[in-house]
Amino acid sequence: MGWTSAFGIKKVIFGGGMAIEKKEYLLIFKELAEAEVIKPVIDKSFPFEEITEAHRYTDTGRKRGNVVITMD
């Protein structure tokens, strides 16, 4: 399913809970991201200290992409 966006015209949405356990798969996705074949959709970033607000934001159902928690 992940190959669709890299080699076709369809888009693939990866949801939470999807586990990729094989190292070679991660390396393939790394290469595709570095080549900008696939791009993450990031809605908002929150510092770790505002993790509660990040959870509240995701619970609103209005997010359009991933929510990133940054750590210093």
N, C-alpha and C positions, 0 to 999 in steps of 0.2 A: 504494500500500500504506500509506503514512503517513497517508492521509486516513481510513482505517478507524477508528482510535482517536478521531479528532476528530469524526467525524460518525456513527459507528455504535456498536454495542455490543461489537464485537470489539476485542481488544487487539492491538497490533502491537509486536514486539520488533525494535529496530534493532541489528544486530550490528556488530562491528568490520569495518573495511574498506569500509564503505559511504561512497562519496564523493558529497557534494552540492556541485556546482560552481556552480550558478546562484544569483546573489545574491537573486533574488526568492523562491526556495525557502527560503533561510535567513531572510529577512524574515518569511515566512509562519510558519515554525516559531518564530521569536522572538515573534511576536504570540500564537501559540497557547500558548506557555509563560508569557508574561506574563498571559494570561487564565486560566491554570491549567487549560486544556483538556487539555494533555498535561503530564505530570510525570516528571522523570527519577527513576530508582531508583538511589540511591547507597548502596552497601554500606558502604564505608569510605573514609576520607581519610588520606593519608600526606603528611608534609612531604617536600619534594624530597630532603632528606638521607637519607630512608629508602626511596628508590626501589627498592633491592634487596629490602627486605622486602615492598614492594608487589608486586613480580614473584613472589616466593615465595608470597605469599598467593593471587594469581590462579592460580598453577600447582597449588594444592591441589585445585582444582575445587569448592571450597565457597562461592565467592562467589555472592551472590544478586542483585547489581546491579553498577553501575559502580564502579570504583575510581578515586578522584580523587587527583591529585598536586597539592599546593598549593605555591606559591612565594611567598616574602616579598618 
